[in-house]
Amino acid sequence: MIEKKLAIIHTSFATVEPLTALAKDTIIGCEVVNFMDDSILPQLMKNGGDLSTVEGRWLQYVVFAEDVGADCVLNACSSVGELTEKARRMVSIPVLRIDEAMAEKAIGIAQRIGVAATLPTTLRPTLALLGKKSREAGKDIELQSALADGAYEQLMTGHKDAHDAILIKALKELADKVDIVILAQASMARVIPLLPAEIRDKFLSSPVLAMQRVKAVLDIQSLKTEEENCN
């Protein structure tokens, strides 16, 4: 088996450990390289989500990832998800955004879709992604959003239980209004097991779906490499 190297670009420490563990569990023999910049989200929160102020810095991490020999890059932050398209034109390796597979699945199975976030900077790009994917699929959808205000701040200060309580309340309220709810940030996935069992199927989170997409991309690369070695 040809070993592969995955680079993950984070904007929060909250995603480093769980995504690294998930990658190693999902992709046998995968080496994970993490790039983490916790200055990006605070800057976006202050400027209303203006990506132009962080674009150059974030794109440089993609270049670094290629420089260290990564076979694939995963953008772990939905707030900067829209930078993925530009990154793909800068490097020769695949660059994936963590919420893309989740958005595609939601559109495939639901018409009324709720988007929940703990950061206001995440709502707009996530809603935009769903709109783009629905147009590509030729499907009309209805979108509703909910912001679990204060939850992210609780998580960043180590108050995980408080984060979970705020978020769960917002998720329950949104779930009553839509067919399915997507969790706009990877850091939110931790609360799904804490939701009532009878409504858990109404929620989609990005980490597992994204890592399955990464695995599929790396598997295709391995097959191509094996074919080239045989020729």
C-alpha positions in Angstrom: 0.0 0.0 0.0 1.3 3.5 -0.9 1.2 5.7 2.1 -0.3 9.2 1.7 0.1 12.5 3.5 -2.8 14.7 4.4 -2.4 18.3 5.4 -5.2 19.9 7.4 -5.4 23.6 7.8 -7.1 24.7 11.1 -8.2 28.1 12.5 -9.1 26.7 15.9 -7.4 24.3 18.3 -10.8 22.6 18.8 -10.5 20.7 15.5 -6.9 19.6 15.6 -7.1 16.6 17.8 -10.5 15.2 16.6 -9.7 15.6 12.9 -6.3 14.1 13.2 -7.7 11.1 15.0 -10.5 10.7 12.5 -8.0 10.9 9.6 -5.9 8.1 11.1 -9.0 6.0 11.8 -10.4 6.5 8.3 -7.4 6.3 6.1 -5.0 3.4 6.9 -1.4 4.5 6.9 -2.1 8.2 6.4 0.4 10.7 7.8 -1.3 13.9 9.0 0.4 17.3 9.0 -1.5 20.1 10.8 -1.2 23.8 10.1 -3.0 25.9 12.8 -3.6 29.7 12.8 -5.8 30.9 15.6 -5.5 34.6 14.5 -7.8 34.1 11.5 -11.2 33.7 13.2 -10.8 36.6 15.6 -9.9 38.8 12.7 -12.9 37.7 10.7 -15.2 38.2 13.7 -14.0 41.8 14.1 -14.2 42.7 10.4 -17.6 41.1 9.6 -16.1 38.1 7.7 -14.0 40.0 5.2 -11.9 37.2 3.7 -9.6 39.6 1.8 -7.9 40.4 5.1 -6.8 36.8 5.7 -6.7 35.4 2.2 -3.0 35.8 1.5 -2.1 34.3 4.9 -4.4 31.3 4.6 -3.5 30.5 1.0 0.2 30.4 2.0 -0.6 27.4 4.2 -1.8 25.6 1.2 1.5 26.3 -0.5 3.3 25.1 2.6 1.3 21.9 2.5 2.4 21.2 -1.0 6.0 22.1 -0.1 6.0 19.4 2.7 4.8 16.7 0.3 1.1 16.6 1.2 -1.0 14.5 -1.3 -4.2 16.4 -0.3 -5.2 19.4 1.7 -8.3 19.7 3.9 -9.6 23.1 4.7 -11.0 22.5 8.2 -12.7 25.9 8.6 -16.0 26.7 7.0 -15.5 30.5 7.6 -12.8 30.5 5.0 -14.3 27.7 2.9 -14.7 30.0 -0.1 -10.9 30.4 -0.4 -10.7 26.7 -1.4 -11.5 27.4 -5.0 -8.6 29.9 -5.3 -6.3 27.5 -3.5 -7.1 24.8 -6.1 -5.7 27.0 -8.8 -2.4 27.6 -6.9 -1.3 24.0 -6.3 -1.2 20.7 -8.1 -2.7 18.7 -5.3 -6.4 18.4 -4.4 -7.7 20.9 -1.9 -11.0 20.0 -0.2 -13.3 22.1 2.0 -14.7 20.3 5.0 -18.3 21.2 4.5 -18.7 20.3 0.8 -19.6 16.7 1.1 -22.1 17.5 3.9 -23.8 20.2 1.8 -24.1 17.8 -1.2 -25.6 15.1 1.0 -28.1 17.6 2.6 -29.3 18.7 -0.8 -29.7 15.1 -1.9 -32.0 14.1 0.9 -33.9 17.3 2.0 -35.7 20.3 0.7 -36.0 22.4 3.8 -32.5 22.7 5.2 -31.5 24.3 8.5 -28.0 25.7 9.0 -26.8 26.0 12.6 -23.5 27.8 13.6 -21.8 29.1 16.6 -20.0 31.8 14.7 -21.7 34.5 12.6 -18.8 34.4 10.1 -19.7 30.8 9.2 -23.4 31.3 8.3 -22.9 33.3 5.1 -20.4 31.0 3.4 -22.3 27.9 4.4 -25.6 29.3 3.1 -23.8 30.4 -0.1 -22.3 26.9 -0.5 -25.8 25.3 -0.2 -27.2 27.7 -2.7 -24.4 26.9 -5.2 -24.8 23.1 -4.8 -28.5 23.3 -5.1 -28.2 25.2 -8.4 -25.7 22.6 -9.7 -28.1 19.9 -8.7 -31.1 21.7 -10.3 -33.0 21.5 -7.0 -35.0 24.2 -5.2 -34.4 24.3 -1.5 -35.5 26.4 1.5 -32.9 27.6 3.9 -33.3 28.6 7.5 -30.4 29.5 9.8 -29.8 29.7 13.5 -26.8 31.2 15.5 -26.1 29.6 18.9 -24.8 32.9 20.2 -22.1 32.7 22.9 -21.5 28.9 22.4 -18.2 29.3 20.6 -16.8 31.7 23.2 -17.6 29.1 25.9 -15.8 26.4 24.0 -12.7 28.6 23.5 -12.5 29.3 27.2 -12.7 25.7 28.1 -16.4 25.6 29.1 -17.5 22.7 27.0 -20.6 21.9 28.9 -21.9 25.5 28.5 -21.1 25.4 24.8 -23.0 22.2 24.4 -26.0 23.4 26.3 -26.3 26.6 24.3 -25.9 24.7 21.0 -28.3 21.9 21.8 -31.0 24.4 22.6 -30.6 26.1 19.3 -30.4 22.8 17.4 -33.7 21.6 18.9 -35.5 24.7 18.0 -34.2 24.7 14.4 -35.0 21.0 14.0 -38.7 21.7 14.5 -38.8 23.9 11.5 -36.9 22.0 8.8 -36.3 18.5 7.3 -32.6 18.4 8.2 -30.1 20.5 10.0 -26.4 20.8 9.1 -23.8 21.9 11.6 -21.8 24.6 9.9 -18.6 24.0 11.9 -16.6 20.9 12.5 -16.3 21.8 16.2 -20.1 21.4 16.6 -20.1 17.7 15.8 -19.4 16.8 19.4 -22.9 17.5 20.5 -24.8 15.1 18.2 -24.4 12.1 20.6 -25.9 14.4 23.3 -29.1 15.1 21.4 -32.3 13.1 22.0 -32.0 9.8 20.2 -35.3 10.3 18.3 -34.1 13.4 16.5 -30.4 12.6 15.9 -31.1 11.5 12.3 -32.1 15.1 11.5 -28.6 16.4 11.9 -25.5 16.3 9.6 -22.0 17.2 10.6 -19.0 17.6 8.4 -16.0 15.7 9.8 -16.9 12.1 8.9 -18.3 13.0 5.5 -15.3 15.1 4.7 -12.8 12.5 5.7 -14.6 9.9 3.6 -14.2 12.3 0.7 -10.5 12.7 1.4 -10.1 8.9 1.5 -11.8 8.6 -1.8 -9.5 11.2 -3.4 -6.4 9.6 -1.9 -7.6 6.1 -3.1 -7.9 7.4 -6.6 -4.4 8.9 -6.4 -3.0 5.6 -5.2 -4.6 3.7 -8.1 -3.2 6.2 -10.6 0.3 5.8 -9.0 0.1 2.0 -9.1 -0.9 2.1 -12.8 1.9 4.5 -13.7 4.4 2.2 -11.9 3.1 -0.8 -13.8 3.5 0.9 -17.2 
